[in-house]
Amino acid sequence: MNKNIILYGTILIFGIAAPFIFPAFKVQLSILCILIILAITWNVQGGEMGYNTFGNILFYGLGMYLCASVQVGMFFPLGEWTEGGGEKTFVHTPAQFFQGFAVGLAVAAVVPAIIAGLIGYSILGLRGHYFAICTLGLGVAAGEISGGIEIIGAGQGFTTPPFPNVDRLEARGEFFYFCSFIVLVFTFLAVKAIYSTRFKLVLNAIRDNEDKAEAMGIQTMKYKIIGWMISAFFCGLAGGIMGGLVGYIDSTDVAFDGREMGVFMVLMAILGGKGTLWGPSNWCNFISYI
Amino acid sequence: MKIKNIIITFVSAIAILFSTSVVSFAKVVGDKIILGAAISLTGKYSSNGVHTQNGYNMAVDRINEMGGVKVGGKTYKFDIIYYDDESNPKRAAQLAERLISQDGVEFMLGPYSSGLTKAIAPVTEKYGVPMVEANGASRSLFTKGYKYLFAVLAPANLYLDVAIETAVALNGGKGVRIAQAFEQDAFSQDVRLGILDAAERTGSKIIIDDKLPKELNDMAATLAKVKAVKPDVLVVSGHTKGALTAIRQIAEMKVDVPMLAMTHCDAAKLSKQHGKNSQYALCASQWHKTLTYKDDFFKDGMTYAADFEKLFGYDPPYQSAESSAALLVFKDAFERANTFDQKKVRDALAATNMQTFYGNIKFAEGGQNVDKPMVLFQVMCDDAGKCENKVVAPLKWASAELIHPIPKWSER
């Protein structure tokens, strides 16, 4: 136990110091944090529960669009911001920017979780390959649909609010790094806490033999939905931060980027070791380095 | 076991970070001005990315050969650091960050396509890095209040409205029926806005308005509709792939329409790839080699085209020409600013007013070039099947007369 505390402490200190030790790598470090969040949360239902999904990219993209929309929509008419030929220029004051971002992140976490509940209710009855294939369609469909919605920029893409001018060049990078790092710590602790409860055993029971679990009186459907909602919650958060970090949201290439982020999160969890907490994180480091 | 894992992770992470954290400060080294560019060398924009890169390289070589850039009494040579952005906006933004904060680049050249430029512009703006871009035409780029973004090209909404106006004029001033299909990306959607404006102005009606997916490989559904409702004009835009797909399927399905207006015909090498099938297609272009603009480096369009073909083995599309022009603009601005101070170079860029082989260049407040009209050319083939692009509008530059309406497939 003592050893663990030292270890976590070191990692925490390193995480806090990293952007100052490697100032040129802030963006990469932020993306690393985001990748770890995605992989850890994919592992909740992909690894522990045995329900392989390619659909988590849906929540990531949703979070991205929601966060940016709320951030803009709270202060300016969203339709005019995203309008293709928009002739107007809107500028957020620093206070507006941070308030909007905070509210945006909250929405970006909660709404995908609710949507995961709704979708989960209808498709978590599918098992094995059938579930994987069904979720594969989710991200692709979301990309095409969002590419047709005018209010979020459609095919034009959505430029997220530029970071307010606060006289420090490094402020933007540091802000987004710490956002993603804090969310990462939060995610890690949350998932670790969840794994120490009976909930994890239920998920494992579902993975090992769903019928038997049901026969033992576990309402598997309920647990499956909750498991997926947890993933969605953190994926949404990660997406919201990533949107602000990239600065430009494109429906298929940035938000519902199933080909890259969608595959990465699965790959990292599988390569690192399904059903472990550290495995996915290790492989994130490796992949993001490549 | 667990602890061991953690330690390995931790150590390897640190090792990795240290191994890559050697920051080189490039900017202006010795007698070199180092520019940075993220270019699509792979992915869906790869062919246009290469056109862009060829344009940049040719201009760099030419300027260096002809004496380089004179700043503060010293002669400098251009050099470009390229990264492949995989046609992905997220990657492009990351690479811009990398070029500026890791490689220390202080001046940037643009990527290919509006979407990628949109992703990079916030980054260059943040660091105050002047960027001259040659391939991001979307109007929304110029309304965001960017101060360090300069585009040598005319905005995308002006691409094809000339075609609609021509069609209306040929129709005796009465409105025409337009069918249109655009890829879902920033550039093509902007072309669409231009058509909507033109339609409203001329009292034309839009009877088909389709959105096509990215990675455009099939538009048979749209064409089937076109066959059924017989519009007067068919407008298609979707980068290189859109142009190729449209011509291939129009020929396959023998779709008859009086006017076919497109973008990217020259970048797609339509006349070479599809020969006579591409005949009569009307294309929007930022530049054509027969235009009579002049400068000291490339002389004129014809000379540029000949030199380009000698180097790269194909006729230069406008994407290459505008990319070369971007370098000329940079050189001009450096010499007028007579310093490498980013703010002063930026001001010099804003005050640009010059002629290049590619056209006149003068930037508006938003950074777009307002001194250069678009041209329309038509693919024309002789009996032997040799096809050429000939400028048909505006009349000042026209080298051939517009063939209208397009003859039916049964009569070709």
Interface residues (C-beta under 8 A of the other chain):
Chain A: K3 N4 L7 T10 I11 F14 A18 I21 F22 P23 A24 F25 K26 V27 Q28 I31 G84 G85 G86 E87 K88 T89 V91 E144 G147 G148 A154 G155 Q156 G157 T159 P162 F163 L169 R172 G173 V246 G247 Y248 D250 S251 T252 D253 V254 D257 E260 W278 G279 S281 N282 N285 F286 Y289
Chain B: K2 I3 N5 I6 I7 I8 T9 F10 S12 A13 I14 I16 L17 T20 S21 V23 S87 N88 P89 K90 A93 Q94 E97 R98 S101 Q102 G115 K118 A119 P122 V123 E125 K126 Y127 S138 R139 S140 T143 K144 G145 N157 F182 E183 Q184 D185 A186 S188 Q189 D190 L193 K211 P213 K214
